[in-house]
């Protein structure tokens, strides 16, 4: 995916970028820290099913745990480095969300999630997804999972730690960032159709 580059004279502030995205609601749009705009294609059937399973599991746990809120891939987060990203799934502690104003909650959230998941689709490059995961960690995420369904690989990413690569795990444990959360990865691998 090639970024859409704007001339140097066009510098979209956060509010302007939000408005641009609202005018183009049918597009999945992100912005890099350098200001390049990325427009992603809609997900295919397998990726959509996997994404739905992922957010279903995370949301069910978050509703029981009650310490944070789960977000899906349509949620934008304004990272401290200036990028606006939309992870495939994310979770943020309620204590952090309570500090936001009502207006901030209606727009892209001005923070980096505590936990992020990126789910590779067939058109995604692993190197691009790994770079994005590093960006989340450098901007405040405490835990990130990069799921590669085609190869049944999981990359577990934590700040200042070496990335762990797991081959075809049955479950992933979110402790201590998400205490008691287990993702049943087999349910993600199998799309059911």
C-alpha positions, -999 to 999 in steps of 0.1 A, spaced: 0 0 0 14 33 -10 6 63 12 -13 93 -2 12 122 2 0 157 6 20 188 -4 40 204 24 16 234 23 -13 210 34 -9 202 71 -40 186 85 -44 193 122 -61 166 142 -95 182 139 -91 186 102 -80 150 98 -110 139 118 -133 159 95 -116 145 64 -123 110 77 -159 118 85 -164 131 50 -150 97 37 -167 73 61 -166 44 37 -128 44 37 -106 30 64 -80 58 68 -49 61 90 -22 88 91 15 83 98 36 104 121 50 121 90 15 131 79 11 106 50 -24 93 46 -30 56 43 -62 42 28 -69 6 35 -90 -18 14 -121 -34 30 -114 -68 46 -121 -100 28 -145 -126 42 -119 -146 61 -102 -116 76 -136 -101 85 -147 -133 103 -114 -135 121 -116 -99 132 -152 -104 145 -141 -134 166 -111 -114 180 -132 -84 191 -160 -107 204 -135 -125 227 -118 -92 239 -152 -74 244 -167 -103 264 -136 -104 287 -136 -65 291 -173 -65 300 -167 -90 328 -134 -75 340 -148 -39 340 -114 -22 343 -112 -11 307 -129 -8 274 -124 -28 242 -124 -11 208 -127 -24 173 -108 -16 141 -129 14 132 -116 33 163 -90 59 156 -63 67 182 -41 99 180 -7 87 192 17 110 209 40 109 179 13 125 157 1 94 139 -36 84 139 -39 46 139 -67 21 140 -56 -13 154 -77 -43 146 -86 -46 183 -75 -24 213 -82 -21 250 -77 10 272 -80 13 310 -111 32 322 -89 53 345 -72 68 314 -105 72 295 -121 91 324 -95 119 319 -109 127 284 -135 153 278 -168 145 262 -156 160 229 -124 140 229 -144 108 234 -165 116 203 -135 120 181 -103 100 176 -91 92 211 -59 112 219 -40 84 235 -22 51 227 -41 20 238 -27 -1 266 -32 -32 245 -33 -36 207 -39 -65 182 -30 -64 146 -44 -92 124 -26 -98 91 -48 -100 60 -35 -117 29 -25 -83 14 -6 -71 44 32 -71 47 46 -86 79 74 -60 80 48 -31 78 27 -47 106 58 -52 127 68 -15 122 33 -5 133 35 -27 164 68 -10 173 51 24 169 24 14 194 50 2 219 71 34 215 39 55 221 28 38 253 12 4 246 21 -22 272 13 -53 252 8 -60 215 -1 -92 196 5 -95 159 -15 -125 145 -5 -141 112 -33 -165 103 -18 -178 70 12 -191 88 -5 -196 122 22 -174 139 18 -150 168 43 -123 177 40 -111 213 54 -76 217 62 -58 250 81 -26 256 119 -30 260 116 -68 255 125 -91 227 95 -101 205 84 -136 211 72 -157 181 49 -186 187 39 -212 162 2 -222 163 -6 -215 200 -40 -226 212 -44 -197 236 -27 -164 244 -26 -150 279 -29 -113 285 -15 -112 320 -5 -89 336 -18 -62 313 -51 -79 308 -54 -100 340 -74 -132 333 -78 -126 296 -71 -156 273 -76 -154 236 -86 -187 220 -64 -184 189 -78 -216 173 -111 -197 170 -93 -170 151 -75 -194 127 -107 -212 118 -132 -189 100 -161 -214 101 -167 -214 64 
